Amino acid sequence: MPQLNPSPWFYILMSAWISLFTLVFTKILCISHNNPMTLNTYKYKSDPWIWPWH
């Protein structure tokens, strides 16, 4: 039985793990670093519409 070259399989395995970790860590960082206090909670007062027939 012929021997398989482990080099491309190792590259495929490592690239799969790197892409998986990249996706997982970006999702975790988006969730954990959500700071709601930085959002602007001030509601701007809108001007009422002036209807011509009113």
MMTF fields as JSON, N, C-alpha, C and O atoms, coordinates in Angstrom:
{
  "mmtfVersion": "1.0.0",
  "mmtfProducer": "UNKNOWN",
  "numBonds": 215,
  "numAtoms": 216,
  "numGroups": 54,
  "numChains": 1,
  "numModels": 1,
  "chainsPerModel": [1],
  "groupsPerChain": [54],
  "chainIdList": ["A"],
  "bondAtomList": [4, 2, 8, 6, 12, 10, 16, 14, 20, 18, 24, 22, 28, 26, 32, 30, 36, 34, 40, 38, 44, 42, 48, 46, 52, 50, 56, 54, 60, 58, 64, 62, 68, 66, 72, 70, 76, 74, 80, 78, 84, 82, 88, 86, 92, 90, 96, 94, 100, 98, 104, 102, 108, 106, 112, 110, 116, 114, 120, 118, 124, 122, 128, 126, 132, 130, 136, 134, 140, 138, 144, 142, 148, 146, 152, 150, 156, 154, 160, 158, 164, 162, 168, 166, 172, 170, 176, 174, 180, 178, 184, 182, 188, 186, 192, 190, 196, 194, 200, 198, 204, 202, 208, 206, 212, 210],
  "bondOrderList": [1, 1, 1, 1, 1, 1, 1, 1, 1, 1, 1, 1, 1, 1, 1, 1, 1, 1, 1, 1, 1, 1, 1, 1, 1, 1, 1, 1, 1, 1, 1, 1, 1, 1, 1, 1, 1, 1, 1, 1, 1, 1, 1, 1, 1, 1, 1, 1, 1, 1, 1, 1, 1],
  "groupList": [{"groupName": "MET", "atomNameList": ["N", "CA", "C", "O"], "elementList": ["N", "C", "C", "O"], "formalChargeList": [0, 0, 0, 0], "bondAtomList": [1, 0, 2, 1, 3, 2], "bondOrderList": [1, 1, 2], "singleLetterCode": "M", "chemCompType": "L-PEPTIDE LINKING"}, {"groupName": "PRO", "atomNameList": ["N", "CA", "C", "O"], "elementList": ["N", "C", "C", "O"], "formalChargeList": [0, 0, 0, 0], "bondAtomList": [1, 0, 2, 1, 3, 2], "bondOrderList": [1, 1, 2], "singleLetterCode": "P", "chemCompType": "L-PEPTIDE LINKING"}, {"groupName": "GLN", "atomNameList": ["N", "CA", "C", "O"], "elementList": ["N", "C", "C", "O"], "formalChargeList": [0, 0, 0, 0], "bondAtomList": [1, 0, 2, 1, 3, 2], "bondOrderList": [1, 1, 2], "singleLetterCode": "Q", "chemCompType": "L-PEPTIDE LINKING"}, {"groupName": "LEU", "atomNameList": ["N", "CA", "C", "O"], "elementList": ["N", "C", "C", "O"], "formalChargeList": [0, 0, 0, 0], "bondAtomList": [1, 0, 2, 1, 3, 2], "bondOrderList": [1, 1, 2], "singleLetterCode": "L", "chemCompType": "L-PEPTIDE LINKING"}, {"groupName": "ASN", "atomNameList": ["N", "CA", "C", "O"], "elementList": ["N", "C", "C", "O"], "formalChargeList": [0, 0, 0, 0], "bondAtomList": [1, 0, 2, 1, 3, 2], "bondOrderList": [1, 1, 2], "singleLetterCode": "N", "chemCompType": "L-PEPTIDE LINKING"}, {"groupName": "SER", "atomNameList": ["N", "CA", "C", "O"], "elementList": ["N", "C", "C", "O"], "formalChargeList": [0, 0, 0, 0], "bondAtomList": [1, 0, 2, 1, 3, 2], "bondOrderList": [1, 1, 2], "singleLetterCode": "S", "chemCompType": "L-PEPTIDE LINKING"}, {"groupName": "TRP", "atomNameList": ["N", "CA", "C", "O"], "elementList": ["N", "C", "C", "O"], "formalChargeList": [0, 0, 0, 0], "bondAtomList": [1, 0, 2, 1, 3, 2], "bondOrderList": [1, 1, 2], "singleLetterCode": "W", "chemCompType": "L-PEPTIDE LINKING"}, {"groupName": "PHE", "atomNameList": ["N", "CA", "C", "O"], "elementList": ["N", "C", "C", "O"], "formalChargeList": [0, 0, 0, 0], "bondAtomList": [1, 0, 2, 1, 3, 2], "bondOrderList": [1, 1, 2], "singleLetterCode": "F", "chemCompType": "L-PEPTIDE LINKING"}, {"groupName": "TYR", "atomNameList": ["N", "CA", "C", "O"], "elementList": ["N", "C", "C", "O"], "formalChargeList": [0, 0, 0, 0], "bondAtomList": [1, 0, 2, 1, 3, 2], "bondOrderList": [1, 1, 2], "singleLetterCode": "Y", "chemCompType": "L-PEPTIDE LINKING"}, {"groupName": "ILE", "atomNameList": ["N", "CA", "C", "O"], "elementList": ["N", "C", "C", "O"], "formalChargeList": [0, 0, 0, 0], "bondAtomList": [1, 0, 2, 1, 3, 2], "bondOrderList": [1, 1, 2], "singleLetterCode": "I", "chemCompType": "L-PEPTIDE LINKING"}, {"groupName": "ALA", "atomNameList": ["N", "CA", "C", "O"], "elementList": ["N", "C", "C", "O"], "formalChargeList": [0, 0, 0, 0], "bondAtomList": [1, 0, 2, 1, 3, 2], "bondOrderList": [1, 1, 2], "singleLetterCode": "A", "chemCompType": "L-PEPTIDE LINKING"}, {"groupName": "THR", "atomNameList": ["N", "CA", "C", "O"], "elementList": ["N", "C", "C", "O"], "formalChargeList": [0, 0, 0, 0], "bondAtomList": [1, 0, 2, 1, 3, 2], "bondOrderList": [1, 1, 2], "singleLetterCode": "T", "chemCompType": "L-PEPTIDE LINKING"}, {"groupName": "VAL", "atomNameList": ["N", "CA", "C", "O"], "elementList": ["N", "C", "C", "O"], "formalChargeList": [0, 0, 0, 0], "bondAtomList": [1, 0, 2, 1, 3, 2], "bondOrderList": [1, 1, 2], "singleLetterCode": "V", "chemCompType": "L-PEPTIDE LINKING"}, {"groupName": "LYS", "atomNameList": ["N", "CA", "C", "O"], "elementList": ["N", "C", "C", "O"], "formalChargeList": [0, 0, 0, 0], "bondAtomList": [1, 0, 2, 1, 3, 2], "bondOrderList": [1, 1, 2], "singleLetterCode": "K", "chemCompType": "L-PEPTIDE LINKING"}, {"groupName": "CYS", "atomNameList": ["N", "CA", "C", "O"], "elementList": ["N", "C", "C", "O"], "formalChargeList": [0, 0, 0, 0], "bondAtomList": [1, 0, 2, 1, 3, 2], "bondOrderList": [1, 1, 2], "singleLetterCode": "C", "chemCompType": "L-PEPTIDE LINKING"}, {"groupName": "HIS", "atomNameList": ["N", "CA", "C", "O"], "elementList": ["N", "C", "C", "O"], "formalChargeList": [0, 0, 0, 0], "bondAtomList": [1, 0, 2, 1, 3, 2], "bondOrderList": [1, 1, 2], "singleLetterCode": "H", "chemCompType": "L-PEPTIDE LINKING"}, {"groupName": "ASP", "atomNameList": ["N", "CA", "C", "O"], "elementList": ["N", "C", "C", "O"], "formalChargeList": [0, 0, 0, 0], "bondAtomList": [1, 0, 2, 1, 3, 2], "bondOrderList": [1, 1, 2], "singleLetterCode": "D", "chemCompType": "L-PEPTIDE LINKING"}],
  "groupTypeList": [0, 1, 2, 3, 4, 1, 5, 1, 6, 7, 8, 9, 3, 0, 5, 10, 6, 9, 5, 3, 7, 11, 3, 12, 7, 11, 13, 9, 3, 14, 9, 5, 15, 4, 4, 1, 0, 11, 3, 4, 11, 8, 13, 8, 13, 5, 16, 1, 6, 9, 6, 1, 6, 15],
  "groupIdList": [1, 2, 3, 4, 5, 6, 7, 8, 9, 10, 11, 12, 13, 14, 15, 16, 17, 18, 19, 20, 21, 22, 23, 24, 25, 26, 27, 28, 29, 30, 31, 32, 33, 34, 35, 36, 37, 38, 39, 40, 41, 42, 43, 44, 45, 46, 47, 48, 49, 50, 51, 52, 53, 54],
  "secStructList": [7, 7, 7, 7, 7, 2, 2, 2, 2, 2, 2, 2, 2, 2, 2, 2, 2, 2, 2, 2, 2, 2, 2, 2, 2, 2, 2, 2, 2, 2, 2, 2, 6, 7, 7, 4, 4, 4, 1, 7, 7, 7, 7, 7, 7, 7, 7, 7, 7, 7, 7, 6, 6, 7],
  "xCoordList": [0.846, 0.0, 0.895, 1.842, 0.61, 1.49, 1.289, 0.208, 2.353, 2.31, 1.759, 2.093, 0.911, 0.4, 1.339, 1.928, 1.465, 2.282, 1.493, 0.411, 1.993, 1.216, 1.195, 0.401, 2.037, 2.138, 0.84, 0.413, 0.182, -1.056, -2.188, -3.031, -2.225, -3.278, -3.095, -4.066, -1.85, -1.579, -1.979, -2.531, -1.705, -2.087, -3.607, -4.125, -4.318, -5.786, -6.333, -7.251, -5.772, -6.225, -5.974, -6.856, -4.784, -4.464, -5.282, -5.711, -5.499, -6.301, -7.76, -8.418, -8.27, -9.639, -9.75, -10.713, -8.763, -8.804, -8.645, -9.309, -7.784, -7.58, -8.842, -9.223, -9.487, -10.721, -11.828, -12.609, -11.908, -12.919, -12.677, -13.608, -11.437, -11.132, -11.36, -11.803, -11.071, -11.305, -12.787, -13.166, -13.615, -15.059, -15.601, -16.398, -15.174, -15.689, -15.232, -16.036, -13.964, -13.47, -14.095, -14.341, -14.357, -15.01, -16.433, -16.901, -17.134, -18.487, -18.456, -19.298, -17.497, -17.41, -17.045, -17.607, -16.122, -15.729, -16.853, -16.974, -17.673, -18.813, -19.824, -20.421, -20.019, -21.012, -20.482, -21.207, -19.241, -18.743, -18.379, -18.415, -18.033, -17.621, -18.74, -18.468, -19.97, -21.091, -21.314, -21.696, -21.08, -21.236, -22.446, -22.343, -23.596, -24.789, -24.746, -25.554, -23.841, -23.782, -23.219, -23.412, -22.539, -21.991, -23.039, -22.812, -24.172, -25.216, -25.895, -26.025, -26.317, -26.978, -28.441, -29.182, -28.857, -30.229, -31.113, -32.304, -30.539, -31.324, -32.215, -31.753, -33.508, -34.447, -34.671, -35.092, -34.379, -34.546, -36.027, -36.799, -36.398, -37.787, -38.017, -37.34, -38.962, -39.254, -40.306, -41.193, -40.192, -41.168, -42.452, -42.403, -43.59, -44.843, -45.043, -44.579, -45.723, -46.011, -47.1, -48.047, -46.946, -47.967, -48.709, -48.176, -49.941, -50.745, -51.426, -51.894, -51.492, -52.083, -53.584, -54.111, -54.273, -55.723, -56.096, -57.279, -55.136, -55.435, -55.486, -55.727],
  "yCoordList": [-1.177, 0.0, 1.244, 1.316, 2.219, 3.397, 4.319, 4.401, 4.993, 5.961, 7.286, 7.712, 7.934, 9.249, 10.321, 10.175, 11.369, 12.498, 13.278, 13.776, 13.402, 14.062, 15.584, 16.234, 16.155, 17.611, 18.292, 19.219, 17.895, 18.607, 18.353, 19.226, 17.176, 16.892, 17.722, 18.181, 17.91, 18.758, 20.202, 20.88, 20.677, 22.034, 22.191, 23.211, 21.195, 21.247, 21.259, 22.018, 20.421, 20.363, 21.688, 22.196, 22.245, 23.497, 24.673, 25.532, 24.716, 25.817, 25.706, 26.725, 24.49, 24.321, 24.796, 25.474, 24.444, 24.877, 26.392, 27.023, 26.969, 28.426, 29.164, 30.155, 28.688, 29.352, 29.171, 30.094, 28.001, 27.771, 28.683, 29.314, 28.752, 29.618, 31.084, 31.845, 31.491, 32.879, 33.216, 34.267, 32.341, 32.595, 32.583, 33.446, 31.615, 31.502, 32.685, 33.259, 33.059, 34.158, 35.491, 36.326, 35.71, 36.965, 37.017, 38.083, 35.886, 35.865, 36.088, 36.811, 35.476, 35.632, 37.071, 37.635, 37.668, 39.041, 40.022, 41.023, 39.766, 40.64, 40.577, 41.593, 39.405, 39.249, 39.798, 40.503, 39.495, 39.841, 41.317, 41.844, 41.993, 43.385, 44.344, 45.461, 43.933, 44.813, 45.712, 45.238, 46.987, 47.941, 48.817, 49.747, 48.54, 49.324, 50.753, 51.579, 51.066, 52.423, 53.407, 54.614, 52.924, 53.836, 54.272, 55.219, 53.605, 53.979, 55.261, 55.508, 56.061, 57.311, 57.019, 56.539, 57.307, 57.031, 58.267, 58.204, 59.383, 60.603, 60.512, 60.228, 60.759, 60.738, 62.176, 63.041, 62.394, 63.731, 64.029, 63.186, 65.254, 65.648, 66.019, 66.885, 65.363, 65.655, 66.757, 66.856, 67.564, 68.627, 68.028, 67.14, 68.503, 67.967, 68.44, 69.511, 67.645, 68.008, 69.075, 69.042, 70.0, 71.031, 70.699, 70.84, 70.258, 69.88, 71.122, 71.96, 71.262, 72.478, 72.593, 73.705, 71.514, 71.594, 71.644, 71.587, 71.746, 71.752, 73.15, 73.355],
  "zCoordList": [0.0, 0.0, 0.0, 0.782, -0.86, -0.933, 0.265, 0.847, 0.601, 1.692, 1.169, 0.063, 1.972, 1.606, 2.138, 3.209, 1.395, 1.824, 2.88, 2.57, 4.119, 5.179, 5.074, 5.754, 4.249, 4.192, 3.758, 4.446, 2.659, 2.299, 3.282, 3.484, 3.898, 4.868, 6.126, 6.726, 6.519, 7.675, 7.377, 8.243, 6.16, 5.763, 5.761, 6.216, 5.258, 5.235, 6.657, 6.966, 7.516, 8.909, 9.624, 10.316, 9.46, 10.147, 9.607, 10.377, 8.305, 7.759, 8.203, 8.412, 8.347, 8.841, 10.286, 10.643, 11.124, 12.518, 12.633, 13.456, 11.828, 11.885, 11.462, 12.085, 10.415, 9.981, 11.012, 11.245, 11.63, 12.664, 13.865, 14.366, 14.322, 15.462, 15.132, 15.993, 13.918, 13.522, 13.584, 14.101, 13.065, 13.1, 14.523, 14.892, 15.321, 16.688, 17.533, 18.267, 17.445, 18.267, 17.881, 18.751, 16.594, 16.223, 16.747, 17.146, 16.755, 17.309, 18.815, 19.348, 19.508, 20.962, 21.313, 22.252, 20.583, 20.882, 20.609, 21.315, 19.611, 19.337, 20.47, 20.828, 21.029, 22.094, 23.411, 24.113, 23.763, 25.085, 25.222, 26.333, 24.146, 24.249, 23.862, 23.422, 24.015, 23.725, 24.936, 26.005, 24.768, 25.856, 25.556, 24.755, 26.183, 25.858, 26.384, 25.959, 27.284, 27.812, 26.79, 26.933, 25.779, 24.789, 23.779, 23.027, 23.75, 22.811, 23.268, 24.467, 22.332, 22.64, 22.961, 22.103, 24.192, 24.6, 24.51, 24.815, 24.095, 23.971, 22.745, 21.64, 22.961, 21.844, 21.386, 22.154, 20.13, 19.583, 19.387, 18.929, 19.748, 19.589, 18.132, 17.578, 17.54, 16.135, 16.048, 16.895, 15.029, 14.802, 14.243, 13.392, 14.712, 14.16, 12.73, 12.34, 11.981, 10.6, 10.573, 11.359, 9.671, 9.487, 8.205, 7.105, 8.366, 7.208, 6.642, 7.412, 5.356, 4.776, 5.033, 5.02, 5.26, 5.461, 6.934, 7.269, 7.797, 9.228, 9.753, 10.942]
}
